[in-house]
């Protein structure tokens, strides 16, 4: 059977298409980049943790740093709601300075993106992790995040004797997370509007307003009610040069705990009474044919 030129051209194009698909599949199979974020919604100033997993599916090692292709490396691309790309705050510092990943091996690392990018404004952002290998790029699935200011409850102002033009604002903020309300401490310096890492202080029960006190030597004490019978006390050391979490302790309100236990016992007793009451008679009559109340 003789094939016409049109048939031969179609066959050639079909083979070429298969070749392109196989080549594309082999290119995609060289590297896999996975990106996981610890939250989808962050409070302003909160650490934004990105966990990255890189799998080298090739037989040749993937090398970053001396000995590797100079463009090799891990990069992040973050765009805001206007589709503008955020510039790195450390453009000359590589995310991974040195790496030799053999074929078939996996590399994992974590990064705090707020230390690398200017994420100090509320808004919506798209985050993508990218690996460059030789002249090709491999992208992770993009992740959407929101940065929100939260709802302010109380504020304390810290002054510094040796810096009269400088002050620090310690603000208690609450926000819904994991279907519960949580309390946060946001610390901001003025002038300059520098925001230190926002600290999560734990669950919050707003029936009792939280308190914050700052001593002359910069020890901030925050007390808040976490549950009906548990209070949390957090201490933070705040000096002109920095902020440090000292610790957190838990206190049980004995009266509230006893009242809660009493309430639980009463509820259990009531439930047992209702159970016994509902099982006293059979709604369709007894085997002798008598009806309730006869």
Helices and strands as residue ranges (DSSP letters): H 5-28, E 31-37, E 41-43, E 49-56, E 62-64, E 73-80, E 99-101, E 106-112, G 113-115, E 123-133, E 136-139, E 143-148, E 151-160, E 163-177, E 180-190, E 194-195, E 199-203, E 211-214, E 219-225, E 230-239, E 242-252, H 254-278
